[in-house]
Amino acid sequence: MGTAGTELRLFTVYRSPGSHFFSSDIHTNFDGNTLTILAGDFNAKHTAWGLRVISPAGRQYLQDAEDHGYEFVGPSTPSHVPTDPRLGANVLDSVYCHQLPFPIHVEVLYDMDTQHLPIMITLGSSTHMTPTRPQTHPTDWSAYQRAL
C-alpha cells in the first residue's frame, strides 16, 4: 500500500506455538529497501516488550532484531484478557518492522467484547489515536447485596 508518497508492505503473522523460529523467514520479508511491517501473534514473549517471562522464541526474535537493525514493538497494555481470573492478562500481538523512517505506536483497542483484543498501529504520530479507557472500580458485592 502507499503511504505519504512511499510504498509500505504490511503482513499479518501467526506463528503457532511450538513451531520453530526461522530468521530466514523474517529476512525474506524484510529484503530490500521497502518499508515493511509484520504484525500479529508471534507466540514470542520477552520482558523487553512488557511481558512477565521470556520464551525461547522471544529471545530469538529480540536477538535477531538487534543483530539486523529491526524493531520489535508491542503495546503497553495487554491484548489478551482472559475471563478465567486464575489466568493473567498478557500481550499476544506485536509488531516487527524494518526501514521505518517515522515513529510507530501500537495500542490495544478495548471496545470489543472478546478475550483477544485487536491492536491498532499508528505511523508517523506520537499521539494516541484512541480515547483513554474509562477507569473501572471494583464492585463491592457485599454492599450491593445489603442494598438489595
RACOR-V646284 format. One record per residue. N is the residue number from 1. RES is the residue in one small letter. NEAR is the number of other ideal C-beta (glycine too) atoms within 8 Angstrom. Layout:
BEGIN
{{N,RES,NEAR} {N,RES,NEAR}}
END
This chain:
BEGIN
{{1,m,6} {2,g,6} {3,t,8} {4,a,5} {5,g,4} {6,t,7} {7,e,7} {8,l,11} {9,r,10} {10,l,8} {11,f,9} {12,t,7} {13,v,10} {14,y,6} {15,r,10} {16,s,6} {17,p,4} {18,g,3} {19,s,7} {20,h,3} {21,f,11} {22,f,6} {23,s,8} {24,s,6} {25,d,7} {26,i,12} {27,h,9} {28,t,7} {29,n,10} {30,f,11} {31,d,5} {32,g,4} {33,n,3} {34,t,8} {35,l,13} {36,t,13} {37,i,15} {38,l,12} {39,a,13} {40,g,9} {41,d,8} {42,f,10} {43,n,9} {44,a,12} {45,k,10} {46,h,13} {47,t,8} {48,a,5} {49,w,10} {50,g,7} {51,l,12} {52,r,6} {53,v,6} {54,i,8} {55,s,10} {56,p,6} {57,a,12} {58,g,12} {59,r,10} {60,q,11} {61,y,14} {62,l,11} {63,q,8} {64,d,12} {65,a,12} {66,e,6} {67,d,5} {68,h,8} {69,g,4} {70,y,11} {71,e,9} {72,f,13} {73,v,10} {74,g,12} {75,p,13} {76,s,5} {77,t,7} {78,p,10} {79,s,13} {80,h,11} {81,v,7} {82,p,8} {83,t,5} {84,d,5} {85,p,4} {86,r,3} {87,l,5} {88,g,5} {89,a,6} {90,n,10} {91,v,13} {92,l,7} {93,d,12} {94,s,14} {95,v,14} {96,y,16} {97,c,13} {98,h,11} {99,q,9} {100,l,10} {101,p,4} {102,f,7} {103,p,7} {104,i,13} {105,h,12} {106,v,12} {107,e,13} {108,v,11} {109,l,10} {110,y,6} {111,d,3} {112,m,7} {113,d,2} {114,t,5} {115,q,7} {116,h,6} {117,l,13} {118,p,8} {119,i,13} {120,m,10} {121,i,10} {122,t,12} {123,l,10} {124,g,6} {125,s,8} {126,s,4} {127,t,6} {128,h,7} {129,m,8} {130,t,7} {131,p,3} {132,t,5} {133,r,5} {134,p,4} {135,q,4} {136,t,4} {137,h,4} {138,p,4} {139,t,5} {140,d,6} {141,w,6} {142,s,6} {143,a,7} {144,y,9} {145,q,7} {146,r,6} {147,a,5} {148,l,4}}
END
